[in-house]
Amino acid sequence: MSTTTTEPTQPLTAADRCDRCGAQAYVRVVLPVGELLFCGHHARAHADAYQGVAVHIQDETDRLHAEHGAG
């Protein structure tokens, strides 16, 4: 995700849920007004739509491999 910056953000927790399906969120998309949270699947599915307008993208999908052995 090429629009990712080094803007400080809080780590995503199990309480953060995907705005599309309610699964645990691993991606936070900060927009000029508000933010969206996505699971890994929906982050990939909607990446083309938000990459051009996002102010910051916090991608913690690498945690899926560590926590769940996802491939």
N, C-alpha and C positions, 0 to 999 in steps of 0.2 A: 504494500500500500504506500505509494510514493508521497502521499500528502501528510504522512505522520511527522509530527514535530516532537520536540523535547519538552513541551509544556508539562509542568508538573500536574499530576492527577492522583487521586486516591486509588489504591488497588481495588479491583472489582471483587466482590465477595459472593457467597452463595445466596445472599439476600437480593442481589442484583439480577433481575430477570429480563429475558428477551422481550422486546416490545411486540414482536410478531407472534411468538408461540408460548412464551412463559417459561422456557427452559433457562438454565443458568446462563447469564450473559458473560461473554468473554471479550466483547468489543464495545467500546464506548465511542460514539461519534458525536463530537461537539459541533454544533451548528452555530451560525451567528445569533440565533435565538433558540435556546434550549439544547437538548441532547437526545440521542437515541441509543438504546442498548440492544445488542444483538447476540444471539448464540453464534457459534462458529458457522453453522450452516447458513443462517440468514444473513450474516455479515458477508459471506462470499456471494450469496444470491443477489444482494442489493448493492454491492461495492461500486458498480458503474454509476449508480444513481447518486450516491453520497460523496464519492471521491472529489467531484468537482466543486462541491459546496461546503465541505467540512472545514472547520477552522482547525480541528485537531482530531486525530484518530488514535485511540488507545487500544492496541491489539494485544490481548493476553492469550491468544489461542495456543501459544506454545505450552501453556499450562495443561491443555488437554492431553498432550503426550505424557507429561510427567504424572498427572493425576489419574488418568484413565487408560493409558497405553494406547490411545487412539492412533491410527495410522494414516 
